Amino acid sequence: MSDPEFLLLGDALWIDFINTARGREADPPDRIPEPPAYHRWTKAQKLASDADEVPWADVLDFRTRLLTVASALAEERQPPSSAIHEINRLLARTEGHHQLTRVGGAWQLAFSPLRPATALEAIAGSAARTLADPDVLVRRCRAEPCSLFFVDRSPGLSRTWCSAEPAAHPVRVDRRRAFR
């Protein structure tokens, strides 16, 4: 899904968050350079904004830590333990309980929060779900000069571009034309 102000192509909330500091051009602008832009981004993602409660430096620090996680995963390395610690710290703030629910005739154990997650808690949860899923890969777009990350859930885990839109990547269009 795309937004006029923000690129929402990562297929995971945390990837869209780090992509606010990246782009499809050689020197991309920071899409959330100040708290009001972060507030707009949280609203675009339909999250409870925590822009007024969280120090701005903490938001930027968390984005930087998540960027190190995405880079490590894209390069098939272990993410830094300091970034995992920060994800776990934010996850620990979510109060609630586990609850059994019946889904499609089968019992499932799910966490039921006592309140909606703040934006940073939701981002941390998204990163944790990606890290815990062995069937998902994080990749960096191969189109030049794009530097966006995305989550690859494609059959065979073979996706190489951040967007399926051919107009977004002329290299892909040229390759298709070469095989006609």
C-alpha positions in Angstrom: 0.0 0.0 0.0 1.3 3.4 -0.8 0.8 6.8 0.9 1.3 10.2 -0.7 3.8 11.2 1.9 5.3 7.9 2.9 6.5 4.8 1.1 4.7 1.9 2.6 6.2 -1.0 0.6 8.0 -3.1 3.2 5.2 -5.6 3.9 5.9 -5.3 7.6 5.3 -2.3 9.9 8.9 -2.2 11.2 10.3 -2.3 7.7 8.1 0.6 6.7 9.4 2.4 9.7 13.1 2.0 8.8 12.3 2.8 5.2 11.4 6.3 6.2 15.1 7.0 6.4 15.8 5.3 3.0 14.4 5.7 -0.5 14.4 5.0 -4.2 16.8 7.8 -5.1 20.6 8.1 -4.4 20.2 10.6 -1.6 16.7 10.1 -0.2 15.1 12.6 2.2 14.3 11.5 5.8 10.5 11.1 5.7 10.1 11.6 9.4 12.7 14.4 10.2 10.7 15.7 13.2 7.9 14.6 15.7 5.0 16.0 13.6 6.0 13.9 10.6 6.4 10.8 12.9 2.8 11.5 14.2 1.6 11.6 10.6 3.4 8.4 9.8 1.8 6.6 12.8 -1.6 7.9 11.6 -0.9 6.6 8.1 -0.2 3.2 9.6 -3.3 3.4 11.8 -1.3 3.3 15.0 -1.8 5.0 18.3 0.6 7.8 18.1 3.2 8.1 20.9 4.9 11.2 19.3 4.0 13.4 22.3 5.0 10.8 25.0 8.3 9.4 23.6 11.5 11.6 23.4 12.3 12.2 19.8 15.8 10.9 20.2 14.4 7.6 21.4 12.3 7.3 18.2 15.3 8.0 16.0 17.6 5.6 18.1 15.0 2.8 17.7 14.8 3.3 14.0 18.6 3.2 13.7 18.7 0.0 15.8 16.0 -1.6 13.6 18.0 -0.6 10.5 21.0 -2.6 11.9 18.6 -5.6 12.3 17.3 -5.3 8.7 20.8 -4.9 7.3 22.0 -8.0 9.2 19.1 -10.1 8.1 19.5 -9.0 4.5 23.1 -10.0 4.7 22.2 -13.3 6.4 24.0 -12.3 9.7 22.7 -12.3 13.2 21.3 -9.0 14.3 23.1 -7.1 17.1 22.1 -8.1 20.6 21.7 -4.5 21.6 18.9 -4.1 19.0 17.2 -7.3 20.2 17.4 -6.0 23.7 15.6 -2.8 22.7 12.9 -4.8 20.9 12.4 -6.9 24.0 12.4 -3.8 26.3 9.5 -2.3 24.2 7.7 -5.6 24.1 7.9 -5.9 27.9 5.9 -2.6 28.2 2.8 -4.2 26.8 0.5 -5.3 29.6 -2.0 -8.1 29.1 -2.5 -11.9 29.3 -2.6 -15.0 27.1 -6.0 -16.2 26.2 -7.3 -19.3 24.4 -9.6 -18.6 21.5 -11.3 -21.0 19.0 -10.4 -20.2 15.4 -11.7 -22.3 12.5 -12.5 -25.2 14.9 -9.0 -25.2 16.5 -7.8 -23.7 19.8 -5.1 -21.0 19.5 -3.2 -19.3 22.2 -3.1 -15.5 21.7 -1.9 -12.5 23.7 -4.6 -10.1 24.6 -3.3 -6.7 25.5 -5.0 -4.5 28.2 -4.6 -1.4 26.0 -3.7 -0.7 22.4 0.0 -0.8 21.7 1.8 2.5 21.3 3.4 3.0 17.9 6.9 2.0 19.1 5.5 -1.1 20.8 3.6 -2.1 17.6 6.8 -1.6 15.6 8.8 -3.7 18.1 6.1 -6.4 17.8 6.3 -6.4 14.0 10.1 -6.8 14.2 9.8 -9.6 16.7 7.2 -11.5 14.5 9.5 -11.2 11.5 12.6 -12.4 13.5 10.6 -15.4 14.9 9.3 -16.5 11.5 11.7 -18.8 9.7 9.7 -18.7 6.5 10.2 -14.9 6.0 13.3 -13.2 4.7 14.3 -9.5 4.9 15.8 -8.2 1.7 17.2 -5.0 0.3 15.8 -3.9 -3.1 18.2 -4.7 -5.9 17.0 -1.9 -8.2 19.5 1.0 -8.4 19.6 3.4 -6.6 16.8 2.1 -4.4 17.9 1.4 -0.8 14.5 0.2 0.6 14.1 -3.0 2.6 11.2 -5.4 2.2 9.9 -8.6 3.7 10.0 -11.5 1.2 7.1 -14.0 1.7 7.0 -14.9 -2.0 6.8 -18.6 -3.1 10.4 -19.8 -3.2 11.5 -16.6 -1.4 12.8 -15.2 -4.6 11.5 -11.6 -4.6 14.2 -9.0 -5.5 12.4 -5.7 -5.7 10.6 -3.6 -3.1 7.6 -3.1 -5.4 5.8 -5.1 -8.0 5.2 -1.9 -10.0 7.3 -2.2 -13.2 7.3 1.6 -13.6 9.1 1.8 -10.3 12.0 -0.2 -11.6 13.1 0.4 -15.2 15.7 -2.4 -14.9 12.9 -4.9 -14.5 11.0 -3.5 -17.5 14.1 -3.7 -19.6 14.7 -7.4 -18.6 11.1 -8.3 -19.5 11.4 -6.7 -22.9 14.6 -8.6 -23.6 12.8 -11.9 -23.2 9.9 -11.0 -25.6 
